Amino acid sequence: MNVKVDKRQILDRWAQPIPRSSPFQETGVAGFAVYGGWIAQKEKSSRLVGTERYRTASDILSNISIVAAGVRYFLNLLARPEWKVDGDDDDESKESAEWLEEIMNDMETPWARMIRRSGMYRFHGFGIQEWVAKKRDDGKIGIKDIESRPQHTIQRWQVDDKGTVTGVWQTSPQTGQEIGLSRNKIIYLLDDTLTDSPEGMGWFRHLVDPAERLKVYLQLEGYGFQRDLNGTPIGRAPLSQINKMVQQKKITQAQADTLIDGMRSFVQMQAKSPDTGMVIDSQPFESMTADGFSVSAVPQWGLELLQQTAGALPQMGEAISRLTYDMARIIGVEGLLAGSEGEGSLALSKDKSKNIYLTVNSTLHDMAAQFSKDLLDPLWALNGLPAEKKPRFTTEDVSFKDVEQISAVLRDMATAGAVLQPDDPAIDDVRDLMGISRAPEIAPELRGMMQRQAAGLPPDPNELDPETGQPVGGPFDPVTGKPGKGPKMIRADSVPPKKVEKRVERRKQVDD
């Protein structure tokens, strides 16, 4: 049946203008499709679809050495920095921050271990942690624990019309039943740099193809070492004479096969063993010619190696090194390979370390922002606390701190005039980096004396040594504050006040 199509109507429909939309209304939709909670996959390989992708990732993590080392290195760096609670400067905000730090240290799972576990979202694409509340002795509601919900158990997603995740369905490995986890009960971390799919796209996805090629290269290299006898084995045996003896029924076929079985096994050998060797007959060929009976210089039995040029093992090694470096570069840990080939420098190693530090810092900042939203918002609501006083999580930067370099900078600052005060917190920071105990607390009298000395000021005539009771500046003139000439120590309170006032007034007149 012929159907007439009105081209004008089609063109008019395509030419319709885009309707105006409110700036307060979301108009577009997400770029992924969900059917019954299942996310439509665009992967062609069955090894990357559904829960099979996590088995593939587990195989890469377990069997590729650079990936295993890199993941552990990254996660250990991630768990090292200290998490802090940052709020306003008023007393109420400071009290809330201190209370939240108590909650962080009162969970069943240590905070650093939980952070290390949560950091796997960068590799898998997403991560889900479920928090559980508890009632505290002070009457407030705290956090009992934050538990991981592995990626391979999350199979269905609950999203709204715009693609926003409102919850997930977890399949229990024990019973196979689905467990619903609401969005307001979980901490949802997502690597959405390259896709807006709820499952994200982690670093493991980029490692699949290099890992497969690396396995093939390693297998071929193993075959090359096993087959390498520095040449191809060639065996020589008097087969014509043996067959003739079989035909003449001097020996049986089984006896003939036994004669050459050892030679055949050696030639077909895949790999040498420590006791590999052969003993063969050295009898030469004999023949009858017109000149009489002659003996050949060639033995009837022989074994040698067909010499050949160097194989492809060096090139195979270079290909393996290149793939290993590419995989390390994907997860940002190529610094672990610096110097492995006898090349590189300290400057190169430091530069590579800075790259991984930047990556870890970026991950920490993303995690701190998400934890502040997914954990602190419901915690504040449960306790009925004012939202405007809600603090936020912050983390230290991941970087190697060189004590000698820091000390040199502080010394240069002091030379330029920025002298550290005795109670400056930088002193204790340097002591912490050195692994020694912190400086004892300084008495107020001694601190004042040290500050005047550091500033180049004369001793205060009214300041006494807390131990001896004598002036900290030694014998002094109570008017000028300069050291006196007499050997006797003069206490500041031993001079009559009126006499001091008269001498001060007289000094002023002389100066004028």
C-alpha positions as CSV (number, residue, x, y, z in Angstrom):
1,M,0.0,0.0,0.0
2,N,1.4,3.3,-1.0
3,V,1.4,6.0,1.7
4,K,1.6,9.6,0.6
5,V,3.9,11.6,2.8
6,D,3.4,15.3,3.0
7,K,6.9,16.7,2.9
8,R,5.8,20.1,3.8
9,Q,4.3,18.9,7.1
10,I,7.6,17.2,7.9
11,L,9.7,20.3,7.1
12,D,7.3,22.5,9.1
13,R,7.7,20.2,12.1
14,W,11.5,20.3,11.9
15,A,11.4,24.0,11.5
16,Q,9.4,24.7,14.6
17,P,11.2,27.1,17.0
18,I,12.4,25.9,20.4
19,P,9.9,27.0,23.0
20,R,11.0,29.4,25.7
21,S,11.6,27.8,29.1
22,S,11.8,29.1,32.6
23,P,15.3,29.6,34.1
24,F,13.9,27.8,37.2
25,Q,12.7,24.7,35.3
26,E,14.8,21.8,34.1
27,T,14.1,21.0,30.5
28,G,16.6,18.5,29.2
29,V,17.1,14.9,30.2
30,A,20.1,12.6,30.9
31,G,22.0,10.8,28.2
32,F,21.4,7.3,29.4
33,A,18.3,5.0,29.3
34,V,16.9,2.9,32.2
35,Y,14.5,0.1,31.7
36,G,13.0,-1.4,34.9
37,G,15.9,-0.1,36.9
38,W,18.5,-1.7,34.5
39,I,20.8,0.7,32.8
40,A,21.1,0.2,29.0
41,Q,24.7,-0.8,28.3
42,K,26.5,0.3,25.1
43,E,29.5,-2.1,25.6
44,K,30.0,-4.6,22.8
45,S,32.0,-7.1,24.8
46,S,30.1,-9.4,27.2
47,R,33.0,-9.2,29.6
48,L,32.0,-5.5,30.3
49,V,28.3,-5.8,30.6
50,G,26.4,-6.1,33.9
51,T,28.2,-7.6,36.9
52,E,30.6,-9.3,34.6
53,R,32.5,-6.0,34.3
54,Y,33.4,-6.3,38.0
55,R,34.8,-9.8,37.5
56,T,36.9,-8.5,34.7
57,A,38.1,-5.6,36.9
58,S,38.9,-8.1,39.7
59,D,40.9,-10.2,37.4
60,I,43.0,-7.2,36.3
61,L,43.5,-6.0,39.8
62,S,44.6,-9.5,41.0
63,N,46.8,-10.6,38.1
64,I,48.4,-7.4,36.7
65,S,51.2,-6.4,39.0
66,I,51.4,-2.7,38.1
67,V,47.7,-2.3,38.6
68,A,47.8,-4.0,42.0
69,A,50.7,-1.9,43.2
70,G,49.2,1.3,41.8
71,V,45.8,0.8,43.3
72,R,47.2,0.1,46.7
73,Y,49.6,3.0,46.5
74,F,46.7,5.4,45.5
75,L,44.4,4.2,48.2
76,N,47.1,4.4,50.9
77,L,47.8,8.0,49.9
78,L,44.1,8.7,50.0
79,A,43.7,7.4,53.5
80,R,46.8,9.2,54.9
81,P,45.6,12.9,55.1
82,E,43.7,14.0,58.2
83,W,40.1,14.9,57.8
84,K,39.0,18.1,59.6
85,V,35.7,19.9,60.3
86,D,35.7,23.5,59.2
87,G,33.0,25.9,60.3
88,D,32.4,29.6,61.3
89,D,34.5,31.3,64.0
90,D,31.7,31.7,66.5
91,D,31.5,29.5,69.6
92,E,28.5,27.6,68.5
93,S,30.1,26.6,65.2
94,K,33.3,25.6,66.9
95,E,31.4,23.5,69.4
96,S,29.5,21.7,66.5
97,A,32.8,21.0,64.8
98,E,34.3,19.5,67.9
99,W,31.2,17.4,68.4
100,L,31.4,16.1,64.8
101,E,35.1,15.2,65.2
102,E,34.1,13.1,68.2
103,I,31.5,11.3,66.0
104,M,34.2,10.6,63.4
105,N,36.4,8.9,66.0
106,D,33.5,7.0,67.6
107,M,32.6,4.8,64.6
108,E,33.0,1.0,64.6
109,T,35.1,1.2,61.4
110,P,38.0,3.6,61.7
111,W,37.6,6.7,59.5
112,A,40.8,6.2,57.5
113,R,39.9,2.6,56.7
114,M,36.5,3.7,55.5
115,I,38.0,6.4,53.3
116,R,40.5,3.9,51.8
117,R,37.6,1.6,51.0
118,S,35.4,4.4,49.6
119,G,38.2,5.5,47.2
120,M,37.6,2.5,45.0
121,Y,34.9,4.5,43.2
122,R,37.6,6.1,41.1
123,F,38.5,2.7,39.7
124,H,35.0,1.2,39.4
125,G,33.1,4.3,38.4
126,F,30.9,4.7,41.4
127,G,30.9,3.8,45.1
128,I,28.0,3.5,47.6
129,Q,28.4,3.6,51.4
130,E,25.5,3.2,53.8
131,W,25.6,5.1,57.1
132,V,23.9,3.9,60.2
133,A,22.9,6.3,63.0
134,K,23.0,5.7,66.8
135,K,22.0,7.4,70.0
136,R,24.8,8.8,72.0
137,D,25.2,9.2,75.7
138,D,24.9,13.0,75.4
139,G,21.4,12.6,74.0
140,K,22.3,13.5,70.4
141,I,22.3,11.2,67.4
142,G,25.7,10.2,66.0
143,I,27.0,7.7,63.4
144,K,27.4,4.1,64.4
145,D,29.2,3.1,61.2
146,I,29.6,3.7,57.5
147,E,29.6,0.3,55.6
148,S,30.6,-0.4,52.0
149,R,28.0,-1.7,49.5
150,P,30.1,-3.4,46.8
151,Q,29.6,-2.4,43.2
152,H,28.8,-5.9,42.0
153,T,25.8,-6.2,44.3
154,I,24.2,-3.0,42.9
155,Q,22.3,-4.2,39.8
156,R,19.2,-1.9,39.6
157,W,18.9,1.8,39.9
158,Q,15.9,4.1,40.8
159,V,16.0,7.3,38.9
160,D,13.4,10.1,38.2
161,D,12.3,11.4,34.8
162,K,15.4,13.7,34.6
163,G,17.9,10.9,35.4
164,T,18.6,11.9,39.0
165,V,19.4,8.9,41.2
166,T,16.8,8.5,44.0
167,G,17.9,5.1,45.3
168,V,19.5,1.8,44.3
169,W,18.5,-1.9,44.6
170,Q,21.2,-4.2,46.1
171,T,21.1,-8.0,45.5
172,S,22.1,-9.9,48.6
173,P,24.8,-12.5,47.8
174,Q,23.5,-14.8,50.5
175,T,19.8,-14.9,49.7
176,G,19.5,-13.3,46.3
177,Q,16.8,-11.0,47.5
178,E,16.8,-7.3,46.5
179,I,17.3,-4.7,49.2
180,G,16.3,-1.1,48.6
181,L,18.7,1.7,49.6
182,S,17.2,5.1,49.6
183,R,19.3,8.0,48.4
184,N,19.0,9.9,51.7
185,K,20.6,6.8,53.5
186,I,23.7,6.4,51.3
187,I,26.9,8.3,50.4
188,Y,27.0,8.2,46.6
189,L,30.4,8.8,45.0
190,L,30.5,9.0,41.2
191,D,33.2,9.4,38.6
192,D,31.1,11.2,36.0
193,T,34.0,12.9,34.1
194,L,33.3,11.0,30.8
195,T,29.7,9.9,31.2
196,D,26.6,10.9,33.1
197,S,25.6,7.2,33.7
198,P,24.8,6.4,37.3
199,E,27.5,3.7,37.1
200,G,30.1,6.2,35.9
201,M,33.3,5.1,34.0
202,G,36.1,4.2,36.3
203,W,39.8,3.7,35.5
204,F,39.4,-0.1,35.3
205,R,37.4,0.4,32.0
206,H,40.5,2.0,30.4
207,L,42.7,-0.9,31.6
208,V,40.7,-3.7,29.9
209,D,42.3,-3.6,26.4
210,P,45.9,-3.0,27.6
211,A,45.5,-5.8,30.2
212,E,44.4,-8.3,27.5
213,R,47.3,-7.4,25.2
214,L,49.7,-7.6,28.1
215,K,48.5,-11.1,29.0
216,V,49.1,-12.2,25.4
217,Y,52.6,-10.7,25.3
218,L,53.5,-12.3,28.5
219,Q,52.3,-15.7,27.3
220,L,54.3,-15.4,24.1
221,E,57.3,-14.3,26.0
222,G,57.0,-17.4,28.2
223,Y,56.7,-19.6,25.1
224,G,59.8,-18.0,23.7
225,F,61.8,-18.7,26.8
226,Q,60.5,-22.3,26.9
227,R,61.3,-23.0,23.2
228,D,64.6,-21.2,23.2
229,L,67.5,-23.6,22.9
230,N,69.6,-21.0,21.1
231,G,68.6,-22.7,17.9
232,T,66.3,-25.3,16.5
233,P,67.2,-28.9,17.4
234,I,68.0,-31.3,14.5
235,G,68.4,-35.0,15.0
236,R,70.1,-37.4,12.5
237,A,69.6,-41.1,12.5
238,P,70.1,-44.0,9.9
239,L,66.4,-44.2,9.2
240,S,66.9,-46.0,5.8
241,Q,69.1,-48.7,7.4
242,I,66.6,-49.1,10.3
243,N,63.7,-49.5,7.9
244,K,65.7,-52.0,5.8
245,M,66.3,-54.1,8.9
246,V,62.6,-54.0,9.7
247,Q,61.8,-55.2,6.2
248,Q,64.4,-57.9,6.5
249,K,62.7,-58.8,9.8
250,K,66.0,-58.5,11.6
251,I,64.2,-56.2,14.1
252,T,60.6,-55.5,14.7
253,Q,58.8,-52.2,14.1
254,A,58.5,-51.7,17.9
255,Q,62.3,-52.2,18.3
256,A,62.8,-49.6,15.5
257,D,60.6,-47.1,17.1
258,T,62.4,-47.6,20.4
259,L,65.7,-46.7,18.7
260,I,64.5,-43.3,17.6
261,D,62.1,-42.5,20.4
262,G,64.7,-40.8,22.5
263,M,65.9,-38.6,19.5
264,R,62.3,-37.7,18.6
265,S,61.5,-36.7,22.2
266,F,64.5,-34.5,22.5
267,V,63.8,-32.7,19.2
268,Q,60.2,-32.0,20.2
269,M,61.1,-31.0,23.7
270,Q,59.3,-27.7,24.8
271,A,61.7,-26.7,27.6
272,K,65.0,-27.9,28.9
273,S,65.3,-29.5,32.4
274,P,68.4,-29.4,34.6
275,D,69.3,-33.0,33.5
276,T,68.5,-32.7,29.8
277,G,71.0,-34.7,27.7
278,M,71.4,-37.6,25.2
279,V,73.9,-40.4,24.5
280,I,73.9,-41.5,20.9
281,D,75.9,-44.0,18.7
282,S,79.0,-42.5,17.2
283,Q,79.5,-45.2,14.5
284,P,80.2,-43.6,11.1
285,F,78.7,-44.5,7.8
286,E,80.5,-47.3,5.9
287,S,80.3,-48.1,2.2
288,M,81.9,-50.3,-0.5
289,T,83.3,-48.4,-3.4
290,A,85.4,-49.4,-6.5
291,D,88.5,-48.6,-4.5
292,G,87.5,-50.9,-1.7
293,F,85.9,-50.5,1.7
294,S,85.6,-46.9,2.9
295,V,84.6,-45.2,6.2
296,S,82.8,-41.8,6.2
297,A,83.7,-39.1,8.6
298,V,79.9,-38.5,9.3
299,P,78.5,-40.5,12.2
300,Q,75.3,-42.4,11.6
301,W,73.7,-40.7,14.6
302,G,73.9,-37.0,15.3
303,L,72.2,-34.1,17.1
304,E,72.8,-30.4,16.6
305,L,71.1,-27.1,16.7
306,L,70.2,-25.2,13.6
307,Q,71.7,-21.8,14.4
308,Q,69.5,-18.7,13.8
309,T,69.6,-15.0,14.3
310,A,68.4,-13.4,17.5
311,G,64.6,-13.9,18.1
312,A,62.0,-11.4,18.9
313,L,62.4,-11.6,22.7
314,P,64.0,-8.2,23.1
315,Q,61.2,-6.6,21.1
316,M,58.6,-8.5,23.1
317,G,60.2,-7.2,26.3
318,E,60.0,-3.6,25.0
319,A,56.3,-4.1,24.1
320,I,55.6,-5.4,27.6
321,S,57.4,-2.5,29.2
322,R,55.5,-0.1,27.0
323,L,52.1,-1.6,27.9
324,T,53.0,-1.6,31.6
325,Y,53.9,2.0,31.5
326,D,50.7,2.9,29.6
327,M,48.6,1.1,32.3
328,A,50.5,2.9,35.1
329,R,49.9,6.2,33.3
330,I,46.2,5.6,33.1
331,I,45.9,5.3,36.9
332,G,48.5,8.0,37.5
333,V,51.2,5.9,39.1
334,E,53.9,6.0,36.4
335,G,56.2,7.4,39.1
336,L,56.5,3.9,40.5
337,L,58.3,2.9,37.3
338,A,60.8,5.8,37.4
339,G,64.3,4.3,37.2
340,S,63.1,0.7,36.6
341,E,65.0,0.7,33.2
342,G,68.1,2.2,34.6
343,E,67.0,5.6,33.4
344,G,65.4,8.7,35.0
345,S,66.5,11.2,37.6
346,L,65.4,12.5,41.0
347,A,63.8,15.5,39.3
348,L,61.7,13.3,37.1
349,S,60.7,11.2,40.1
350,K,59.6,14.3,42.0
351,D,57.6,15.5,39.0
352,K,55.8,12.2,38.7
353,S,55.1,12.2,42.4
354,K,53.5,15.7,42.1
355,N,51.1,14.3,39.5
356,I,49.8,11.5,41.7
357,Y,49.5,14.0,44.6
358,L,47.3,16.2,42.5
359,T,45.1,13.3,41.5
360,V,44.7,12.2,45.1
361,N,44.0,15.7,46.2
362,S,41.3,16.1,43.6
363,T,39.7,12.8,44.7
364,L,39.9,13.9,48.4
365,H,38.2,17.2,47.6
366,D,35.4,15.5,45.7
367,M,34.9,13.0,48.5
368,A,34.9,15.8,51.2
369,A,32.2,17.7,49.3
370,Q,30.0,14.6,48.8
371,F,30.4,13.5,52.4
372,S,29.4,17.0,53.6
373,K,26.2,16.7,51.6
374,D,25.3,13.1,52.0
375,L,26.3,12.6,55.6
376,L,26.2,16.0,57.4
377,D,22.8,17.1,55.9
378,P,20.8,14.2,57.3
379,L,22.9,14.1,60.6
380,W,22.0,17.8,61.2
381,A,18.4,17.2,60.4
382,L,18.2,14.2,62.8
383,N,19.6,16.4,65.6
384,G,17.4,19.4,64.8
385,L,20.5,21.6,64.5
386,P,20.3,24.9,62.5
387,A,21.4,24.4,58.9
388,E,23.3,27.7,58.8
389,K,25.6,26.4,61.5
390,K,26.4,23.2,59.7
391,P,30.2,22.8,59.2
392,R,31.9,21.0,56.2
393,F,34.6,18.5,55.8
394,T,38.1,19.5,54.7
395,T,41.2,17.4,54.2
396,E,44.9,17.9,54.3
397,D,46.8,18.0,51.0
398,V,48.7,14.9,50.1
399,S,52.3,15.9,49.6
400,F,55.7,14.8,50.9
401,K,57.0,17.4,53.3
402,D,60.8,17.7,53.4
403,V,61.9,18.7,56.9
404,E,65.2,20.1,55.7
405,Q,63.5,22.2,53.0
406,I,60.9,23.6,55.4
407,S,63.6,24.4,58.0
408,A,65.7,26.2,55.4
409,V,62.7,28.3,54.3
410,L,62.0,29.3,58.0
411,R,65.6,30.2,58.4
412,D,65.6,32.4,55.3
413,M,62.4,34.1,56.6
414,A,64.1,34.8,59.9
415,T,67.1,36.2,58.1
416,A,64.8,38.5,56.2
417,G,63.2,39.8,59.4
418,A,60.2,37.4,59.8
419,V,61.4,35.9,63.1
420,L,59.3,33.1,64.6
421,Q,57.9,33.8,68.0
422,P,58.6,31.2,70.7
423,D,55.0,30.0,70.7
424,D,54.6,29.9,66.9
425,P,52.8,26.7,65.9
426,A,55.3,26.2,63.0
427,I,57.8,25.0,65.6
428,D,55.6,22.1,66.7
429,D,54.8,21.3,63.1
430,V,58.5,20.9,62.3
431,R,58.9,18.8,65.4
432,D,56.0,16.5,64.3
433,L,57.6,16.0,60.9
434,M,60.9,15.1,62.6
435,G,59.2,12.6,64.8
436,I,60.3,14.2,68.1
437,S,58.3,15.4,71.0
438,R,56.7,18.9,71.0
439,A,58.3,21.8,72.8
440,P,57.2,22.2,76.4
441,E,54.8,25.0,77.2
442,I,56.6,28.3,77.9
443,A,55.7,30.3,81.0
444,P,54.3,33.8,80.2
445,E,57.3,35.5,81.9
446,L,59.9,33.5,79.8
447,R,57.9,34.0,76.6
448,G,57.9,37.8,77.1
449,M,61.7,37.8,77.7
450,M,62.3,35.7,74.5
451,Q,60.0,37.8,72.4
452,R,61.9,41.0,73.5
453,Q,65.2,39.3,72.7
454,A,64.0,38.2,69.3
455,A,62.8,41.7,68.5
456,G,66.1,43.2,69.6
457,L,64.6,45.2,72.5
458,P,66.3,45.8,75.9
459,P,65.1,43.7,78.9
460,D,62.0,44.9,80.7
461,P,63.2,46.4,84.1
462,N,60.1,45.2,85.8
463,E,60.4,41.6,84.4
464,L,61.8,39.1,86.9
465,D,63.2,35.6,86.4
466,P,60.5,33.2,87.8
467,E,63.2,31.0,89.3
468,T,65.7,33.4,90.9
469,G,63.4,36.4,91.4
470,Q,66.2,38.6,89.9
471,P,65.7,40.9,86.9
472,V,66.0,38.9,83.7
473,G,68.4,41.5,82.4
474,G,70.8,41.2,85.3
475,P,71.9,44.3,87.3
476,F,70.2,47.2,85.8
477,D,69.4,50.9,86.2
478,P,65.7,51.1,86.9
479,V,65.4,54.3,85.0
480,T,67.2,53.6,81.8
481,G,66.7,49.8,81.8
482,K,70.4,49.3,80.9
483,P,72.8,47.1,82.8
484,G,74.2,48.8,85.9
485,K,77.8,49.1,86.9
486,G,77.6,47.7,90.4
487,P,78.0,44.0,91.1
488,K,75.0,43.9,93.4
489,M,71.7,42.7,91.9
490,I,69.0,45.3,92.4
491,R,65.4,44.2,92.6
492,A,62.9,46.5,90.9
493,D,60.6,46.6,93.9
494,S,63.6,47.8,96.2
495,V,63.7,51.3,94.7
496,P,61.1,53.7,96.1
497,P,58.5,54.6,93.5
498,K,58.9,58.4,94.2
499,K,62.7,58.2,93.6
500,V,62.2,56.4,90.4
501,E,59.7,59.0,89.2
502,K,62.2,61.8,90.1
503,R,65.0,60.1,88.2
504,V,62.8,59.5,85.2
505,E,61.7,63.1,85.2
506,R,65.3,64.2,85.5
507,R,66.3,61.9,82.6
508,K,63.6,63.5,80.4
509,Q,64.9,67.0,81.2
510,V,68.4,65.9,80.2
511,D,67.2,64.4,77.0
512,D,65.3,67.5,76.1
